[in-house]
Amino acid sequence: ATNPFENAQICCGGVDTKEIDAKTMESNLVKDLYIAGELLDVDGICGGYNLQFAWSSGALAGIHAAKGMNKE
């Protein structure tokens, strides 16, 4: 059995990871759009994995978004 929604630590759904460049977190569909964290359809087990993914993917997206700004 599962706990009710009120006890949820994560929720499923979000942007399909196939639509994202995993090296930069940039959308494959929209140039210069970076997607990270809980906006993506990524579900980790309990124990901090979802938080770590959010922080790491956010840092990666930020680094590459900033690089894109320097090109202009």
N, C-alpha and C positions, 0 to 999 in steps of 0.2 A: 504494500500500500504506500501511498505518498501522502505527504502533509498537505494541508490546504494552501491556497494561494497566499494567504496572509503570512505564512511561514517561508515563503519562497526566498531563496538567496540569489537566484538568477532566473531569467525568463528566456525561453527559446525564441528565435526569430531574428530578423535583421537582414542586412545586405548579405547576399550570398558571397562567400569568400572566393568563388571562381571569378567574380567581377572585380577583384582587387589584385594589384601587383604586390605580392607578399614582401618584396624587397624594399618597397617604398611606401606602401599603404595607399597608393594612388589608384583611383578608379580606372578600370579599363574602358569604361563607357564615357566618362566625362573628364577631359583633361584638366589638371590642376585641382581636382577634387580629391581630398585625402580623407579616408574613413578609418576610424579606429575604435577600440574598446567595445562597448555594448551596442554600438550601432551595427556591428557585424554579427552574423549568425555563428557565434562561437560559444560553446557551453563546456566549461571545464568542471571537473569534480570539485567538491568543497575542499577547502584547505588553503585558500589564497590564490589558486590558479587563475581564477577569473580576474581578480584584482591585478595580478602580475601581468596578465595579457593586456589589460586596459592600459596600465602604465607603460609597458614596453611598446605596444603598438602606437600609443599616443606620442611617445618620444620619437619613434621612427617616422611617423607621419609629420611631426613638427620639424624634424631635421630636414626632410626632403622638401617640405613646403617652403621652408626658409631658403633652401638652395635655389628653388625655382624663382623666388623673389629677387635673388641676386642676379639673375640672368637679364632682368629688365633694366 
